[in-house]
């Protein structure tokens, strides 16, 4: 029987180009049935049963830039100061935009905060979290996780080489877990930041074809571009940002 930790995705507000600025569009968690039609503001899920061997892998596509910094004032998931200065000022050292707080949405898909990975994550040195917003009035930044004072942080940026080599590593991990068996079904959830906003269409297709060839060229393949990913690391259920999460069943 299938025995595997939960795996899935999140949705959110899409950021798309609109002239010089970006426009936010609402996205929907949708599950359509004959009786209820479309559903939103909820969760959609599927349960699989039967004899199958699962294999999964997670890959991050961001790398730290600059030096290690320290959170010196925070409350919950709001960071007020890094190295004794407002977060807005610290961010402007890397992104010299005088209207950075107002324009943060156009940078959020490229820049994020990264933290030292917990000890159970063996293949990545860092984990990445989205900076949801930057407040111009007090210079604070809101993130997707609580950040205690004294936490080491780095600003991070997406990296094409990290994405491509990460997919090669993920393919090797999946093949090792399957013990040479070919998968019948592959579910692939990829952060929208790793899609067309990062690669040209043909380049992205080339990378995905190579990954599919390495994992299971004959397998049925399905997936989504996501805003937040859910996937296991070892026996730990984890929420991710800016990652690819893949489950293969043989």
C-alpha positions in Angstrom: 0.0 0.0 0.0 1.1 3.6 -0.5 2.7 4.9 2.7 3.9 8.4 2.3 3.9 11.8 4.0 1.6 14.6 2.6 2.7 16.3 -0.5 1.0 19.3 -2.3 1.0 23.0 -3.0 -0.4 26.4 -2.1 -1.9 29.1 -4.1 -2.0 32.8 -3.6 -2.1 36.1 -5.4 -0.4 36.0 -8.8 2.0 38.8 -9.7 2.0 39.6 -13.4 3.6 42.4 -15.4 1.4 45.5 -16.1 3.4 48.1 -18.0 6.1 49.4 -15.6 4.4 48.0 -12.5 2.9 44.7 -11.4 -0.7 43.9 -11.0 -2.0 41.5 -8.4 -4.6 39.0 -9.5 -6.6 36.6 -7.2 -6.0 33.0 -7.7 -8.4 30.2 -6.7 -8.0 26.8 -5.0 -10.4 25.1 -7.3 -12.0 21.6 -7.3 -14.9 21.1 -9.7 -17.5 18.4 -9.2 -20.8 17.7 -10.9 -22.7 18.5 -7.7 -20.9 21.5 -6.3 -19.2 23.3 -9.2 -16.1 25.4 -8.4 -14.9 25.8 -4.8 -12.6 28.5 -3.6 -11.0 29.8 -0.3 -10.5 26.2 0.8 -8.5 23.1 0.0 -8.6 20.5 -2.7 -7.1 17.1 -2.2 -7.0 13.6 -3.6 -6.4 10.2 -1.9 -4.6 7.4 -3.7 -4.8 3.8 -2.7 -3.4 0.6 -3.9 0.0 -1.2 -4.2 2.7 1.4 -5.1 6.2 2.3 -4.2 6.6 6.1 -3.5 9.7 8.2 -4.0 10.0 12.0 -3.4 12.5 14.8 -3.6 12.6 18.5 -2.9 14.9 21.1 -4.5 15.5 24.8 -3.7 16.4 27.3 -6.5 17.7 30.2 -4.4 21.2 31.0 -3.1 22.3 33.5 -0.4 23.8 36.7 -1.5 25.9 39.0 0.7 27.1 38.3 4.2 25.3 36.7 7.2 23.1 39.2 9.0 21.3 39.0 12.4 17.7 39.7 13.3 18.0 42.2 16.2 14.3 43.1 16.7 11.3 41.1 15.7 7.8 40.1 16.9 6.2 36.9 15.5 6.6 36.9 11.7 7.4 40.7 11.6 11.1 41.6 11.5 11.8 45.2 12.5 15.5 45.4 12.5 18.5 43.5 11.0 21.9 44.4 12.5 20.3 47.2 14.4 18.8 49.0 11.4 15.3 48.9 9.8 14.9 45.9 7.5 13.9 48.3 4.7 17.4 49.9 4.9 19.1 46.5 5.0 17.2 45.5 1.8 18.1 48.7 0.0 21.7 47.8 0.4 21.0 45.0 -2.1 18.1 46.6 -4.1 18.7 50.4 -4.4 15.1 51.4 -5.0 14.0 54.5 -3.1 10.4 53.2 -3.4 11.3 49.7 -2.4 8.5 49.2 0.1 5.9 50.4 -2.4 7.4 48.3 -5.2 8.2 45.2 -3.2 5.8 43.0 -5.0 7.9 43.2 -8.2 11.0 42.1 -6.3 9.4 39.4 -4.1 9.6 36.8 -6.8 13.3 37.3 -7.1 14.5 38.0 -3.6 13.8 36.3 -0.3 15.2 35.6 3.1 17.1 32.4 3.8 17.9 30.7 7.1 20.2 27.9 8.1 18.5 24.6 7.3 17.5 22.3 10.2 19.8 19.3 10.8 17.3 16.8 9.2 17.7 18.5 5.8 20.9 16.9 4.5 21.0 18.2 0.9 20.5 21.9 1.4 22.5 24.3 3.6 19.6 26.9 3.7 15.8 27.1 3.6 14.1 30.0 2.0 11.1 32.1 3.1 9.1 34.7 1.2 9.1 38.4 2.3 5.4 39.1 2.0 5.6 42.8 2.4 7.8 45.7 3.5 6.3 48.6 5.5 7.6 52.0 4.7 6.4 53.6 7.9 8.5 51.6 10.3 10.8 49.8 7.9 9.7 46.3 8.9 9.2 43.2 6.8 6.6 40.5 7.2 7.6 36.9 6.4 5.9 33.6 6.2 7.4 32.3 9.4 8.1 33.5 12.9 11.7 34.8 13.2 13.1 35.1 16.8 15.6 37.8 17.6 19.1 36.5 17.2 18.3 34.5 14.1 20.9 34.5 11.4 19.5 35.5 8.0 20.8 36.1 4.5 19.1 37.8 1.5 18.8 35.3 -1.2 18.2 35.4 -5.0 17.0 32.8 -7.4 19.8 31.1 -9.4 19.4 29.2 -12.7 22.3 26.9 -12.1 20.9 26.0 -8.7 17.6 25.1 -10.3 19.1 22.8 -13.0 21.7 21.0 -10.8 19.0 20.6 -8.1 16.7 18.8 -10.6 19.6 16.5 -11.5 20.0 15.7 -7.8 16.3 15.2 -7.3 16.2 12.7 -10.2 19.1 10.7 -8.7 17.3 10.6 -5.3 14.1 9.4 -6.8 15.8 6.7 -8.9 17.7 5.5 -5.8 14.5 5.3 -3.8 12.7 3.4 -6.5 15.6 0.9 -6.8 15.6 1.0 -10.6 11.9 0.5 -11.0 10.2 2.9 -13.5 7.5 5.2 -12.1 3.9 4.9 -13.4 2.8 8.4 -12.1 4.8 11.5 -11.3 3.3 14.6 -9.5 5.4 17.7 -10.0 4.8 20.9 -8.0 7.0 23.8 -9.0 7.1 27.3 -7.6 5.9 29.9 -10.1 9.2 31.8 -9.5 11.0 28.8 -11.2 8.7 29.0 -14.3 8.3 31.5 -17.1 9.3 34.4 -14.8 12.8 32.8 -14.6 13.4 30.9 -17.8 12.5 31.5 -21.4 9.8 29.1 -22.6 12.1 26.9 -24.7 14.8 26.8 -22.0 12.3 25.8 -19.3 10.8 23.0 -21.6 14.4 21.7 -22.3 15.1 21.5 -18.5 11.9 19.8 -17.8 12.3 17.3 -20.6 15.7 16.4 -19.3 14.3 15.9 -15.8 11.5 13.8 -17.1 13.9 11.7 -19.2 16.0 11.1 -16.0 13.0 10.2 -13.8 10.5 8.4 -16.0 10.0 9.1 -19.6 7.1 6.7 -19.9 5.3 7.8 -16.7 2.1 9.9 -16.7 3.1 13.3 -15.5 1.0 16.0 -13.8 1.6 19.1 -11.7 1.1 22.8 -11.0 3.0 26.0 -10.8 2.5 27.0 -7.1 2.7 29.6 -4.4 4.2 27.6 -1.6 4.9 23.8 -1.7 4.3 21.0 0.8 6.7 18.0 0.8 8.4 15.7 3.2 12.1 15.8 4.1 12.9 12.5 5.7 10.1 11.9 8.2 9.3 15.6 8.6 6.4 17.3 6.9 7.7 20.6 5.6 6.3 23.8 4.0 8.6 25.2 1.4 9.0 28.4 -0.7 10.6 28.7 -4.1 11.1 25.0 -4.5 10.2 22.0 -6.7 8.5 19.1 -4.9 8.1 15.8 -6.8 6.4 12.5 -6.0 6.9 9.4 -8.1 4.9 6.2 -7.8 6.0 2.9 -9.3 
